[in-house]
Amino acid sequence: MTTRRTFLGAAAGFVLHGSHAPANASDATRSSMGDTSMKADLILFNGRITTLDRQKPDASAVLIRDGRFAAVGDEREIMPLAGPTTQRIDLKGRRVIPGLIDSHMHIIRGGLNYNMELRWDGVRSLSDAMRMLKEQVDRTPAPQWVRVVGGFTEHQFAEKRLPTLDEINAVSPDTPVFILHLYDRALLNGAALRAVGYTKDTPNPPGGEIQRDANGNPTGLLIAKPNATILYATLAKGPKLPPEYQKNSSRHFMREVNRLGVTGVIDAGGGFQNYPDDYQVIEELHREGQLTVRLAYNLFTQKPKEELKDFDSWSKQVKPGQGDDLYRHNGAGEMLVYSAADFEDFKVERPEMPPNMEGDLEPVVRLLVENRWPWRLHATYNETITRALDVFEKVNRDIPFDGLHWFFDHAETIDDRNIDRIAALGGGIAVQHRMAFQGEDFVQRYGNKAAERTPPIKRMLEAGVPVGAGTDATRVASYNPWVSLSWLVTGKTLGGLTLYPSANRLDRESALRLWTEANTWFSNEAGKKGQITEGQLADLAVLSDDYFSVPEDAIQDITSVLTLLGGRPVHGDAEFKDLAPPLPAPMPDWSPVGTFGGYQQRRAGLETDRKYAFAAAACGCANTCGVHGHSHASAWGANTPASDARSFWGVLGCSCWAF
């Protein structure tokens, strides 16, 4: 049994994350990060190691030195390399993969807010979600809000619906509640409407709708029409955490993705995330040696009509690649100009980009190419991609891209012609599992046939286009990479709908490559990480279950039991739980993270299955409870044990527990 004590006895000799301490780090920080002149080694053995190195695809042991893989092979080759200070970890036959890299996440923005958010990611019953909400309402002090900010879909719930506004108000009459569903709507209770100041006299903002009752008063439903500005502008009105709490929050969010095997993220910027002001917390954590994921960040313009000004200013402040192996600048986007942003709300018709799109986009792209800045561009629909490519091709004729790494994000409805145009320009495509959350909505609007290529990943790969995978977390989808890997392999939504024929699904190894080595192209780090091979950064995940042999439906339930970043444990569980250093408690003390954590793993068992099956059949919300009628939330909010199916339900006839 490997213990924290035996493993960390010489841990000060490890090179943290495989990089040197920042030049301005304090002596204490340098000590905590490790002295690069020391060469304590680590051997992992007795594992089933998937290297993704085509020359040596499998191994049973690895030697890590100075934060990199120094030797990879079988135990007969590796064990004799041990020295007197070499640490050893027995992997007990577990599957090991390279550390996962998310090519599109909003982790910097998400980290600032993570500790304030109640996550419904992974929750499979609306009744469970509402009980979590009620518990959090009870512990949240005024004037704080309870926020459920994306990462879930109504289709994942057994009940196949969202809560009603009446149900939310019954659970929380006084504490503001803000629930964001993807980028199509937000649900606010009466207290939240009062907190943000929305009244009968508040006009609809451009691109959004405040739904009203017959008397013109806001109901609490905000609808993105056609873009999500109203949703995140309203969210931005809520209280923020102080800087020290934001640091704590960011550390907890990074450790949460470490728990799922993630060691690298390309951050796609985000609305209301200004550079450099909103990057101070993550940069302070970097200086202090507290980062547990490698971050390559893109800069996202913040003001319509001032996009060129933003990028001109930023091009004088920072250069692509500036930084180190832990924290580095990656270029522009995903928002380049507001007139080119086609938000992905499949409940409504496709938005038509305005006629000024090309005129706005061209000078920004010219500036980026002139300054050799890579870029990424959000584009959901083929029509938007066509118009953007017209601009890119025009600029390329004047100023050749010449190997510049640029790419589209999303591309759900891209056609073959545009895939080939991207290949000709040397671009890439980063895909995310948004269809796992919205596939049912897409099928309802466009039909099953159209959904079969959303996006056509195999066709992209056949065309030679670099393709990488990510999540687009935390608002439009969950940050759990295994939900994405499950979607890539099975072609299914979280609601169980099969979207893709086998011709557009990937085998497990191909899907894993999109989450590891393929993503290094998108941050200009090919050959540096993404494989378990000599010389690369020693980032890996030891898995709870064997990705290559579990049933397809179980892929989404995989976690990591040991995650290493540069050879250093950043997460440990099960037999490895004592290896990673402990985190401080979540701040503030009422944080949902302290009670519920993050992603909610599925619960197993026949009783749970029967309960969810009954809920799915009973509530649309078509059936009434024998005691409360349709007022299920009133029961959840009461002190009576409405959730106890065996006693309370059996005695009084209340079935609110199922709703």
C-alpha positions in Angstrom: 0.0 0.0 0.0 1.5 3.3 -1.0 1.0 6.0 1.6 1.3 9.7 1.5 4.1 9.5 3.9 6.3 7.1 1.9 5.5 8.7 -1.4 6.0 12.3 -0.3 9.1 11.6 1.7 11.3 13.0 -1.1 8.6 15.0 -2.9 10.4 18.2 -2.3 12.9 16.9 -4.9 10.3 16.6 -7.7 10.0 19.4 -10.2 6.5 20.7 -9.8 4.6 20.4 -13.1 7.8 20.0 -15.0 8.5 23.8 -15.1 10.7 26.2 -13.2 9.3 28.5 -10.5 8.5 32.0 -11.9 11.5 34.4 -11.7 9.7 36.6 -9.2 8.6 33.7 -7.0 9.4 34.0 -3.3 11.9 31.7 -1.7 9.1 29.9 0.1 7.3 29.4 -3.2 10.5 28.1 -4.8 10.9 25.6 -2.0 7.3 24.4 -2.3 7.7 24.1 -6.1 10.9 22.0 -5.8 14.5 22.5 -6.5 15.4 21.6 -10.1 18.9 20.5 -9.1 17.4 17.6 -7.2 16.5 14.4 -9.1 14.1 12.3 -7.0 12.5 9.8 -9.3 9.1 8.1 -9.4 8.2 4.7 -10.8 4.6 3.6 -11.5 4.4 -0.1 -12.1 1.9 -3.0 -12.4 -0.4 -0.9 -14.6 -2.1 -1.2 -18.0 -0.7 1.9 -19.5 -2.2 3.3 -22.8 0.6 5.5 -24.1 -1.0 6.7 -27.4 2.6 6.4 -28.7 2.1 4.4 -31.9 5.6 3.0 -31.7 5.0 1.7 -28.2 1.3 1.7 -27.5 1.3 -0.3 -24.3 3.4 -0.4 -21.2 3.2 -1.6 -17.6 5.6 0.8 -16.0 7.0 4.3 -16.3 9.9 6.2 -14.8 9.3 9.9 -14.2 12.2 12.3 -13.6 12.3 16.1 -13.4 8.6 16.2 -14.2 8.9 14.3 -17.5 8.6 10.7 -18.6 12.2 9.4 -18.6 11.4 5.8 -19.5 8.3 3.9 -20.6 8.1 0.1 -21.0 7.5 -3.1 -19.0 8.6 -3.6 -15.5 11.7 -5.7 -16.5 13.0 -2.6 -18.3 11.9 0.0 -15.8 12.4 -1.4 -12.3 16.3 -1.7 -12.6 16.4 2.0 -13.2 15.3 2.7 -9.7 17.8 4.5 -7.4 18.0 4.8 -3.6 15.5 7.7 -3.5 13.1 6.5 -6.2 9.5 6.4 -5.1 7.3 3.5 -6.2 3.6 3.3 -6.8 1.9 0.0 -7.4 -1.0 0.7 -9.8 -2.7 -2.6 -8.9 -3.4 -3.4 -12.6 -5.4 -0.2 -13.2 -5.7 1.5 -16.6 -3.6 4.5 -17.1 -4.0 7.2 -19.8 -2.3 10.5 -20.7 -3.8 13.4 -18.8 -6.9 14.7 -20.5 -6.8 18.1 -22.2 -10.0 20.1 -22.7 -9.6 22.3 -25.8 -12.5 24.5 -25.0 -13.5 25.3 -21.4 -14.1 28.6 -19.5 -12.1 27.4 -16.5 -10.7 30.8 -15.5 -14.1 32.5 -15.4 -15.7 29.3 -14.0 -13.1 29.1 -11.2 -13.9 32.6 -9.9 -17.5 31.5 -9.3 -17.3 27.8 -8.8 -17.7 27.9 -5.0 -21.0 29.9 -5.3 -22.6 27.5 -7.7 -24.9 24.5 -7.0 -24.0 22.1 -9.8 -26.8 19.9 -11.3 -24.2 18.3 -13.6 -24.9 14.5 -13.6 -28.1 14.7 -11.5 -30.6 12.3 -13.1 -33.9 13.3 -11.4 -35.5 16.7 -11.0 -36.7 15.6 -7.6 -33.1 15.2 -6.5 -32.1 18.5 -8.1 -34.9 20.3 -6.2 -34.0 18.7 -2.9 -30.4 20.0 -3.4 -31.8 23.4 -4.2 -33.9 23.5 -1.1 -31.0 22.4 1.1 -28.8 25.1 -0.4 -31.5 27.8 0.0 -31.7 26.9 3.7 -27.9 27.4 4.3 -27.3 30.5 2.0 -27.3 33.8 4.0 -28.7 37.1 2.7 -27.9 38.8 0.4 -26.3 35.9 -1.4 -27.9 34.0 -4.3 -28.4 30.3 -5.0 -27.1 29.8 -8.5 -27.4 26.8 -10.8 -25.3 27.9 -13.7 -25.5 25.5 -16.6 -23.9 22.1 -17.1 -27.2 20.2 -17.2 -30.2 19.7 -19.5 -33.8 18.9 -18.8 -33.4 15.8 -21.0 -31.0 14.2 -18.4 -33.8 14.2 -15.8 -36.1 11.2 -15.5 -39.0 13.7 -15.5 -37.8 15.2 -18.8 -38.6 18.8 -17.8 -37.3 21.8 -15.9 -38.8 23.0 -12.7 -41.6 25.5 -12.9 -41.3 29.0 -11.6 -44.0 28.2 -9.0 -42.0 25.3 -7.8 -38.8 27.4 -7.5 -40.7 30.2 -5.6 -42.2 27.6 -3.2 -38.8 26.2 -2.4 -37.3 29.7 -2.0 -39.7 32.6 -1.4 -37.0 34.9 0.0 -33.5 33.9 -1.2 -32.7 34.8 -4.8 -32.5 31.8 -7.1 -31.0 32.0 -10.6 -31.1 28.8 -12.7 -29.4 28.9 -16.1 -30.4 26.2 -18.6 -27.8 26.0 -21.3 -27.8 29.3 -23.3 -31.5 29.3 -24.0 -33.2 30.5 -20.8 -32.8 31.5 -17.1 -35.3 30.9 -14.3 -35.4 33.6 -11.6 -37.6 33.4 -8.5 -39.4 36.5 -7.2 -36.5 37.4 -4.8 -34.0 37.3 -7.7 -36.2 39.6 -9.8 -36.3 42.0 -7.0 -32.5 41.7 -6.5 -31.8 42.5 -10.2 -34.4 45.2 -10.4 -36.5 43.8 -13.2 -40.0 45.4 -13.1 -43.0 46.1 -15.3 -41.1 49.1 -16.7 -37.9 47.3 -17.5 -37.6 47.1 -21.4 -36.4 44.0 -23.2 -32.6 44.3 -23.9 -31.4 43.8 -27.4 -31.3 40.1 -28.3 -33.3 38.9 -25.2 -36.8 38.7 -23.8 -38.1 39.2 -20.3 -41.3 37.1 -20.2 -44.2 38.9 -18.7 -47.6 37.9 -17.4 -51.0 39.4 -18.5 -50.4 42.5 -16.5 -46.9 43.1 -18.0 -45.0 42.0 -14.9 -41.9 39.8 -15.3 -42.6 36.2 -14.5 -39.0 35.2 -13.9 -38.3 33.6 -17.2 -35.5 35.2 -19.3 -35.2 33.9 -22.9 -32.3 34.3 -25.2 -33.6 35.7 -28.5 -31.4 35.3 -30.4 -28.3 35.5 -28.1 -27.5 34.8 -24.5 -26.4 38.4 -23.5 -29.5 38.8 -21.3 -28.6 35.6 -19.4 -25.1 36.3 -18.5 -25.7 40.1 -18.0 -28.3 39.2 -15.5 -26.1 36.7 -13.8 -23.4 39.3 -13.6 -25.6 41.4 -11.3 -25.3 38.9 -8.5 -22.8 39.2 -5.6 -19.2 38.3 -6.3 -16.7 36.5 -4.1 -13.8 38.6 -2.6 -10.4 37.9 -4.2 -9.2 35.5 -1.5 -12.4 33.4 -1.9 -12.0 33.5 -5.7 -8.5 32.0 -5.3 -9.9 29.3 -3.1 -12.8 28.7 -5.6 -10.4 28.4 -8.5 -8.3 25.9 -6.6 -11.4 23.8 -5.9 -12.5 23.9 -9.5 -9.1 22.9 -10.8 -9.0 20.0 -8.3 -12.5 19.0 -9.4 -11.4 18.6 -13.0 -8.2 16.8 -11.8 -10.6 14.3 -10.2 -11.9 13.6 -13.6 -8.4 13.1 -15.1 -8.0 16.6 -16.7 -4.5 18.0 -16.6 -4.7 20.7 -19.3 -7.2 23.2 -20.5 -7.3 25.7 -23.4 -9.4 28.5 -21.9 -11.8 30.1 -24.4 -12.2 33.4 -22.6 -15.8 34.5 -22.0 -18.3 37.3 -21.6 -17.6 39.6 -18.7 -14.0 38.3 -18.4 -11.8 41.3 -19.1 -8.1 41.1 -19.7 -6.0 41.7 -17.6 -8.3 42.6 -14.7 -10.1 39.3 -14.5 -6.9 37.3 -14.8 -5.3 38.6 -11.6 -6.5 35.7 -9.5 -5.3 32.9 -11.9 -2.0 34.7 -12.4 -1.5 35.0 -8.6 -2.2 31.3 -8.2 0.4 30.7 -11.0 3.0 32.8 -9.2 2.3 30.9 -5.9 2.7 27.5 -7.6 -0.9 26.6 -6.9 -2.0 25.7 -10.5 -3.0 22.0 -10.9 -3.9 22.2 -14.6 -1.9 23.6 -17.5 -3.7 26.6 -18.9 -3.4 28.1 -22.4 -5.7 31.1 -22.5 -7.4 32.9 -25.4 -8.5 36.5 -25.2 -12.2 37.1 -25.9 -13.3 40.6 -27.0 -15.8 42.3 -24.6 -17.4 45.2 -26.3 -19.4 45.3 -29.5 -18.0 47.8 -32.0 -14.7 48.0 -30.1 -13.3 44.5 -31.0 -10.5 45.9 -33.2 -9.5 48.2 -30.4 -9.4 45.4 -27.9 -7.1 43.2 -30.0 -4.9 46.1 -31.1 -4.3 46.9 -27.4 -3.8 43.3 -26.3 -1.3 42.7 -29.2 0.9 45.3 -27.5 0.6 43.7 -24.1 1.1 40.0 -24.6 2.4 37.6 -27.3 1.2 34.1 -28.2 3.2 31.5 -26.4 4.2 34.0 -23.7 4.4 32.2 -20.4 5.6 28.7 -19.4 4.4 25.1 -19.5 1.7 25.9 -16.8 0.3 29.2 -17.9 0.7 30.7 -21.4 -1.1 32.9 -23.9 -2.8 31.2 -26.8 -4.2 33.9 -29.1 -7.6 35.4 -29.8 -11.2 34.3 -29.5 -13.5 32.6 -29.2 -15.3 35.8 -29.7 -13.6 37.9 -32.4 -16.5 40.2 -33.3 -20.0 40.2 -31.9 -21.6 40.3 -35.4 -20.2 36.8 -36.1 -21.6 35.1 -33.0 -24.4 32.6 -33.8 -25.5 31.3 -30.4 -26.5 27.6 -30.3 -30.1 27.6 -29.0 -31.6 24.8 -31.0 -35.0 25.5 -29.5 -35.3 28.5 -31.8 -34.6 29.1 -35.5 -31.0 29.7 -36.7 -30.0 33.3 -36.2 -29.0 35.1 -39.4 -25.8 37.0 -39.0 -26.1 40.8 -39.9 -24.8 42.2 -43.2 -21.9 44.0 -41.4 -20.4 40.7 -40.2 -17.7 40.5 -42.9 -16.9 44.2 -42.6 -16.4 43.8 -38.8 -14.5 40.5 -39.0 -11.9 41.4 -41.8 -9.9 44.1 -40.0 -9.7 42.0 -36.9 -8.4 39.0 -38.8 -5.9 41.1 -40.7 -4.6 42.5 -37.4 -4.2 39.0 -36.0 -2.4 37.6 -39.0 -0.1 40.6 -39.2 0.8 40.0 -35.6 1.0 36.2 -36.0 -1.7 35.7 -33.4 -3.6 32.3 -33.7 -7.3 32.6 -33.3 -10.5 30.6 -32.6 -14.0 31.6 -33.8 -17.3 30.4 -32.3 -19.4 29.2 -35.2 -22.4 26.8 -34.7 -23.9 26.8 -38.1 -22.6 26.1 -41.6 -24.0 29.4 -42.9 -21.8 31.4 -40.4 -18.8 29.3 -41.3 -19.2 30.0 -45.0 -19.2 33.7 -44.5 -16.3 33.6 -42.1 -14.3 31.5 -44.6 -14.9 34.1 -47.3 -13.2 36.6 -45.1 -10.3 34.2 -44.1 -9.6 33.4 -47.7 -9.6 37.0 -48.7 -7.1 37.9 -46.0 -5.0 34.9 -46.8 -4.6 36.0 -50.4 -3.1 39.3 -49.1 -1.3 38.0 -46.0 -0.6 34.2 -46.2 -1.6 32.4 -43.0 1.6 30.3 -43.5 1.0 27.7 -40.8 -0.7 29.9 -38.3 -2.9 27.7 -36.1 -6.5 29.0 -36.3 -9.7 27.1 -35.9 -13.4 27.1 -35.6 -15.2 26.0 -32.4 -18.4 23.9 -32.5 -19.3 23.6 -36.2 -22.3 21.3 -35.6 -23.8 21.7 -39.1 -20.7 22.2 -41.2 -20.8 20.7 -44.7 -18.1 18.9 -46.7 -17.2 21.8 -48.8 -16.4 24.0 -45.8 -14.4 21.2 -44.2 -12.3 21.1 -47.3 -11.9 24.9 -47.3 -10.7 24.8 -43.7 -8.2 22.1 -44.7 -6.9 24.1 -47.6 -6.3 27.1 -45.3 -4.5 25.0 -42.7 -7.2 25.5 -40.0 -8.6 23.1 -37.4 -12.0 22.4 -35.7 -12.6 22.0 -32.0 -15.7 20.0 -31.3 -17.7 19.9 -28.0 -20.5 17.6 -26.7 -23.2 20.3 -26.8 -25.4 17.9 -28.8 -25.4 15.5 -25.9 -27.3 18.2 -24.0 -29.4 19.6 -26.9 -29.7 16.7 -29.4 -33.4 16.3 -28.7 -34.1 19.9 -29.4 -32.1 19.7 -32.6 -34.0 16.6 -33.8 -37.3 18.2 -33.0 -36.5 21.3 -35.2 -34.4 19.8 -38.0 -35.2 16.0 -38.0 -33.2 12.8 -37.3 -31.4 12.8 -40.7 -30.0 16.3 -40.2 -28.8 15.3 -36.7 -26.6 12.4 -38.0 -23.7 14.8 -38.8 -23.7 17.2 -35.9 -20.8 17.6 -36.3 -19.3 15.2 -38.9 -16.2 14.3 -37.0 -15.1 11.4 -39.1 -15.4 13.4 -42.3 -13.2 16.2 -40.7 -10.5 13.6 -39.9 -10.6 12.1 -43.3 -10.0 15.5 -44.8 -6.9 15.9 -42.7 -8.3 18.7 -40.6 -6.9 18.8 -37.0 -9.8 18.0 -34.7 -9.8 18.3 -30.9 -12.4 17.7 -28.3 -13.6 19.7 -25.3 -16.7 20.5 -23.3 -17.5 24.3 -23.6 -18.1 24.1 -19.8 -19.3 25.5 -17.5 -22.6 27.0 -18.8 -23.6 25.2 -22.0 -22.4 21.8 -21.0 -20.8 19.9 -18.1 -17.0 20.0 -17.6 -17.0 16.2 -17.2 -14.7 14.8 -20.0 -16.2 11.4 -19.7 -19.6 12.6 -20.8 -17.9 13.9 -23.9 -16.0 10.7 -24.5 -19.2 8.7 -24.0 -20.9 10.9 -26.6 -18.1 10.5 -29.1 -18.2 6.7 -28.8 -21.9 6.0 -28.4 -23.5 8.9 -30.3 -26.1 9.3 -27.6 -27.5 12.3 -25.7 -27.7 12.4 -22.0 -31.4 11.7 -22.5 -30.6 8.4 -24.2 -31.4 9.4 -27.8 -29.0 7.9 -30.4 -28.1 10.7 -32.8 -25.3 9.2 -34.9 -25.0 6.1 -37.1 -21.8 4.1 -36.7 -20.3 6.0 -39.6 -20.1 9.1 -37.5 -19.0 7.6 -34.2 -15.5 7.0 -33.1 -13.8 4.0 -31.6 -12.5 4.4 -28.0 -8.9 5.0 -28.9 -9.7 7.6 -31.5 -12.0 9.4 -29.1 -9.3 9.4 -26.5 -6.8 10.8 -28.9 -9.1 13.8 -29.5 -8.9 14.4 -25.8 -5.1 14.1 -25.5 -2.5 14.4 -28.2 -4.8 15.9 -30.8 -5.5 18.9 -28.6 -1.9 19.9 -28.4 -2.2 21.3 -32.0 -4.7 23.8 -30.7 -2.2 25.3 -28.2 0.9 24.9 -30.4 2.3 22.3 -28.0 2.6 19.2 -30.2 5.2 16.8 -28.9 5.3 18.4 -25.5 2.4 16.5 -23.9 -0.6 14.3 -24.7 1.2 11.0 -24.8 3.0 8.8 -22.3 6.4 8.8 -24.0 9.9 9.6 -23.2 10.6 13.3 -23.0 7.0 14.5 -22.7 5.5 16.2 -19.6 4.5 13.6 -17.0 0.8 14.2 -17.0 -1.4 11.1 -16.5 -4.6 9.7 -15.0 -5.0 6.4 -13.3 -8.7 5.4 -13.9 -11.4 4.1 -11.6 -12.5 1.7 -14.3 -11.0 0.5 -17.6 -12.1 2.8 -20.3 -11.4 0.2 -23.0 -13.5 -2.6 -21.5 -16.4 -1.1 -19.5 -19.8 -1.2 -21.2 -20.4 1.9 -23.4 -23.1 3.2 -21.0 -20.5 3.2 -18.1 -17.9 5.4 -19.9 -19.5 8.5 -18.5 -19.1 7.3 -14.9 -15.3 6.9 -15.0 -13.2 9.1 -12.7 -9.5 9.3 -11.9 -8.2 7.7 -8.8 -4.7 9.3 -9.2 -3.9 12.3 -11.4 -0.3 13.4 -11.9 0.8 16.8 -13.3 4.5 16.8 -14.1 4.8 13.7 -12.0 3.2 15.4 -9.0 -0.1 14.1 -7.5 -2.8 16.7 -7.8 -5.7 14.3 -7.1 -5.9 11.0 -5.2 -8.8 8.6 -4.4 -9.3 5.0 -3.4 -6.0 3.4 -2.6 -4.2 6.6 -3.6 -6.3 9.0 -1.5 -3.4 10.0 0.7 -1.0 11.0 -2.1 -2.3 14.4 -3.1 -2.0 17.3 -0.7 -5.3 18.3 0.9 -7.2 21.4 -0.2 -8.3 24.1 2.3 -12.1 24.0 3.0 -14.3 25.7 0.4 -14.9 29.4 1.0 -17.4 30.7 2.0 -18.5 28.2 4.6 -22.0 28.0 3.0 -20.6 27.1 -0.4 -22.5 24.4 -2.2 -19.2 22.7 -3.0 -18.7 21.9 0.7 -21.9 19.9 0.8 -22.5 18.5 -2.7 -19.1 18.8 -4.4 -19.3 19.2 -8.2 -20.3 16.6 -10.8 -22.9 14.2 -9.3 -22.1 10.6 -10.1 -25.0 8.4 -11.1 -26.5 6.3 -8.3 -26.9 2.6 -8.9 -29.4 0.1 -7.5 -32.8 -1.4 -8.3 -34.6 0.9 -5.9 -33.2 4.0 -7.6 -34.0 2.6 -11.0 -37.5 1.9 -10.1 -37.9 5.3 -8.6 -36.6 7.1 -11.7 -38.7 4.9 -14.0 -41.8 5.7 -12.0 -40.9 9.4 -12.1 -40.4 9.3 -15.9 -43.7 7.7 -16.4 -45.6 9.7 -13.9 -44.5 13.3 -14.3 -44.7 15.5 -17.3 -46.0 17.1 -15.0 -49.1 15.1 -16.0 -49.9 13.2 -12.8 -51.0 14.7 -9.4 -49.9 13.7 -6.0 -52.8 12.4 -3.8 -52.0 14.9 -1.1 -50.5 17.9 -2.8 -51.9 17.7 -6.4 -49.3 19.3 -8.7 -47.7 21.4 -5.9 -44.7 19.1 -5.5 -42.4 22.0 -4.6 -44.6 22.8 -1.6 -44.0 19.3 -0.3 -40.3 19.6 -0.9 -40.2 22.9 1.0 -42.2 21.5 4.0 -40.7 19.9 7.1 -42.6 16.7 6.5 -40.5 13.8 5.1 -42.0 13.8 1.6 -38.9 12.2 0.3 -39.3 9.1 2.3 -41.1 6.8 -0.2 -41.5 3.8 2.2 -43.1 5.6 5.2 -44.5 9.0 4.4 -45.7 8.1 0.9 -47.1 4.8 2.0 -48.9 6.4 5.0 -50.4 9.5 3.5 -50.4 8.8 -0.2 -47.9 11.6 -1.1 -45.9 10.8 -4.3 -44.1 14.2 -4.5 -40.8 12.3 -3.9 -41.1 11.0 -7.5 -41.5 14.4 -9.1 
